[in-house]
Structures are given as structure tokens and as C-alpha cells.
Amino acid sequence: MSSQLSVAIEFSPFGRGWNKSSLGKEISCVVVAEVVRHPEIIAQNSNGVPNAYYVVTNDDMINVSHILCLHVNDKQTEVFNDAVTHDGDVRDKRDDSL
């Protein structure tokens, strides 16, 4: 997992979608999720590993809140770049004109 959208997108390759989809033939998906606060989960900082990466070994400790579907389109890329704050957090930005 990553706390930064730009990092998560790098690990989400584009794949073939349904050819009649409004998103196009090639899509990529990224989820917005949170790790549940639980006594078994310990935050660790390792030397050389940026805080943007998290390893979660129990998927029961993850709550998915949104699924972002990306498609190959320059305008869409601009919208997602605008939706990422300077520290990599995602803000809620909807553009119905796309």
C-alpha cells in the first residue's frame, strides 16, 4: 500500500477492459483504503523505506472506501494530477464534464 496516489498509480498497470466501456479499452484501477486501527498492527520505520509504503499482511485490516478507474486520456490524467495534493493525499475532486 501507499499513502501517495502517484506511487499507487505506478504499481497499477493498464490492462484490457470491455471494448464497449465508456472508460475505453484500456483501464487501470487503484483503491482508496484505510488500515484499521488494531493492537496487532504496529507502524515501523525502516531505514531506506519511505513513509509512502505500507505492508499489510492481513487484508481484514483494510477498509476500501473508493475505487479509482483510470483510462488512457490526456485530459483524465490532468484531472487526476490536480486531485493529488502536494503531499500525495487524494482530495475529493469530481469533474462531470469528462
DATA-V389529 format. One record per pair of residues at least 4 apart in sequence whose ideal C-beta (glycine too) atoms are under 7 Angstrom apart, sorted by the first residue. I is the first residue (numbers start at 1). J is the second residue. If there is no record, write none. Layout:
# DATA-V389529
I;J
I;J
This chain:
# DATA-V389529
1;54
1;56
2;7
2;8
2;52
2;53
2;54
3;51
3;52
3;88
4;8
4;52
4;88
5;9
5;30
5;84
5;88
5;90
6;84
6;88
7;52
8;12
8;30
9;30
12;28
12;29
12;30
13;28
14;26
14;27
14;28
14;72
15;26
15;27
16;25
16;26
17;21
17;23
17;24
17;25
17;26
17;27
19;25
23;27
23;69
23;71
24;71
24;72
26;71
26;72
27;69
27;70
27;71
28;70
29;67
29;68
29;69
30;68
31;64
31;66
31;67
32;65
32;66
32;68
32;90
33;62
33;63
33;64
33;65
34;63
34;65
35;41
35;54
35;56
35;61
35;62
36;61
36;63
38;61
41;61
49;53
52;88
56;61
56;62
70;76
70;80
71;76
73;77
74;78
75;79
75;98
76;80
76;98
77;81
78;82
79;83
79;95
79;98
80;84
82;93
83;90
83;91
83;93
84;88
84;90
85;89
85;91
